[in-house]
């Protein structure tokens, strides 16, 4: 994909929607366009978190290892979603496995490149941090609802 085409397609992703064009150009400098087939592993828990993904199409399951229960899907990230904010938090290791549950098209942003750009341009870094904070808040709310569902007493049982 040509750089100008990459910028045009990237600008349509919700994570970067409304971002100043100079910041979008900064992101393009760290981006590559990737495709994953159903069943492909994007990353595994414990590995170095080197990328941040903007999902264009398809779905990716986030899974954790739950001892004797094996792998448990905790969330599915779909088109328009983001994946892999661990690139920003030292020591930069994945906390989940990510597996394509259908064919996926994504932008992979190089974590080291993006961190460097955020450190160099604090206004850009703040824009990225605000957007990532929205993602974190959304994920925490989803986890909260899962916990309520998991620990809720079945209807008719006394509290």
C-alpha positions as CSV (number, residue, x, y, z in Angstrom):
1,X,0.0,0.0,0.0
2,X,1.4,3.4,-1.0
3,X,2.1,5.8,1.9
4,X,-0.6,8.3,0.7
5,X,-3.1,5.4,0.5
6,X,-2.1,4.1,3.9
7,X,-2.8,7.6,5.4
8,X,-6.2,7.7,3.6
9,X,-7.3,4.2,4.8
10,X,-5.8,4.7,8.3
11,X,-7.7,8.0,8.7
12,X,-10.9,6.1,8.5
13,X,-10.2,4.0,11.6
14,X,-12.2,5.2,14.7
15,X,-9.1,5.3,16.9
16,X,-7.6,8.1,14.8
17,X,-10.8,9.8,13.8
18,X,-10.5,13.6,14.1
19,X,-6.8,13.4,14.7
20,X,-4.8,16.3,13.3
21,X,-3.2,15.4,9.9
22,X,0.3,16.0,11.2
23,X,-0.3,13.4,13.9
24,X,-1.9,11.0,11.5
25,X,1.3,11.4,9.3
26,X,3.3,10.5,12.5
27,X,1.3,7.4,13.0
28,X,1.7,6.4,9.3
29,X,5.5,6.5,9.9
30,X,5.0,3.7,12.4
31,X,2.4,1.6,10.6
32,X,2.2,-1.4,8.4
33,X,-0.9,-3.1,6.9
34,X,-1.2,-6.7,7.9
35,X,-3.6,-9.6,7.3
36,X,-4.2,-12.6,9.6
37,X,-6.1,-15.8,8.7
38,X,-8.6,-17.4,11.0
39,X,-6.7,-19.2,13.7
40,X,-3.5,-17.1,13.4
41,X,-2.0,-16.0,16.7
42,X,-1.3,-12.3,16.7
43,X,0.6,-12.5,20.0
44,X,0.9,-14.7,23.2
45,X,0.8,-13.9,26.9
46,X,4.3,-13.2,28.2
47,X,5.9,-12.2,24.9
48,X,7.4,-8.8,24.3
49,X,4.6,-6.4,23.3
50,X,6.1,-4.8,20.2
51,X,3.0,-3.7,18.3
52,X,-0.3,-1.9,18.7
53,X,-3.1,-3.0,16.4
54,X,-6.0,-1.1,14.8
55,X,-8.5,-3.7,13.6
56,X,-9.9,-2.8,10.1
57,X,-12.0,-5.9,9.6
58,X,-12.5,-9.3,11.2
59,X,-12.5,-10.3,14.9
60,X,-9.7,-11.2,17.3
61,X,-10.3,-13.1,20.6
62,X,-8.4,-12.2,23.7
63,X,-7.8,-15.3,25.8
64,X,-6.2,-16.0,29.2
65,X,-4.9,-19.2,30.5
66,X,-7.0,-20.3,33.5
67,X,-5.1,-23.3,35.0
68,X,-7.1,-26.5,34.6
69,X,-9.8,-24.7,32.7
70,X,-7.4,-24.1,29.9
71,X,-7.8,-21.0,27.6
72,X,-10.7,-18.8,28.3
73,X,-12.0,-16.1,25.9
74,X,-12.5,-12.9,27.8
75,X,-13.2,-10.5,25.0
76,X,-13.5,-10.2,21.3
77,X,-12.2,-7.2,19.5
78,X,-13.9,-6.3,16.2
79,X,-13.5,-4.0,13.2
80,X,-12.9,-0.4,14.5
81,X,-11.4,-1.7,17.7
82,X,-7.8,-1.6,19.0
83,X,-5.6,-4.3,20.5
84,X,-2.4,-4.3,22.3
85,X,-2.0,-1.2,24.5
86,X,0.7,-3.2,26.4
87,X,3.2,-1.6,24.0
88,X,3.0,1.5,26.1
89,X,3.3,0.0,29.6
90,X,6.7,-1.2,30.9
91,X,7.9,-3.9,30.9
92,X,6.0,-4.2,27.5
93,X,4.7,-7.8,27.8
94,X,1.4,-9.2,26.6
95,X,-1.1,-10.1,29.3
96,X,-3.3,-12.2,27.0
97,X,-3.2,-14.4,23.9
98,X,-4.8,-12.8,20.8
99,X,-6.2,-15.2,18.1
100,X,-7.9,-14.3,14.9
101,X,-11.4,-15.9,15.0
102,X,-12.0,-14.9,11.4
103,X,-9.8,-13.3,8.7
104,X,-8.5,-10.0,10.0
105,X,-7.1,-6.9,8.3
106,X,-5.3,-4.6,10.7
107,X,-2.8,-1.8,10.9
108,X,0.1,-2.8,13.1
109,X,1.9,0.2,14.7
110,X,5.4,-0.4,15.8
111,X,5.4,0.1,19.6
112,X,9.0,1.4,19.9
113,X,8.4,3.8,17.1
114,X,5.1,5.0,18.6
115,X,6.6,5.4,22.1
116,X,9.5,7.4,20.6
117,X,7.1,9.7,18.8
118,X,5.1,10.2,21.9
119,X,8.2,11.1,23.9
120,X,9.5,13.5,21.3
121,X,6.2,15.3,20.8
122,X,4.3,15.5,24.0
123,X,1.1,17.0,22.4
124,X,1.0,13.9,20.1
125,X,1.7,11.7,23.1
126,X,-1.2,13.3,25.0
127,X,-3.6,12.7,22.1
128,X,-2.6,9.0,21.9
129,X,-2.9,8.7,25.7
130,X,-6.4,10.2,25.7
131,X,-7.5,7.8,23.1
132,X,-5.9,4.8,24.8
133,X,-7.6,5.9,28.1
134,X,-11.0,5.6,26.4
135,X,-10.1,2.1,25.3
136,X,-9.0,1.2,28.8
137,X,-12.2,2.6,30.4
138,X,-14.3,0.6,27.9
139,X,-12.4,-2.6,28.6
140,X,-12.7,-2.1,32.4
141,X,-16.4,-1.6,32.1
142,X,-16.7,-4.7,30.0
143,X,-14.7,-6.7,32.6
144,X,-17.0,-5.3,35.4
145,X,-20.1,-6.5,33.6
146,X,-18.5,-9.9,33.1
147,X,-17.6,-10.2,36.8
148,X,-21.2,-9.2,37.7
149,X,-22.5,-11.9,35.4
150,X,-20.0,-14.5,36.7
151,X,-20.7,-13.9,40.3
152,X,-24.4,-13.1,40.2
153,X,-26.7,-15.5,42.0
154,X,-29.2,-17.3,39.7
155,X,-32.7,-15.8,39.9
156,X,-34.7,-17.2,42.7
157,X,-31.7,-17.8,45.0
158,X,-31.5,-15.8,48.2
159,X,-28.7,-13.3,48.5
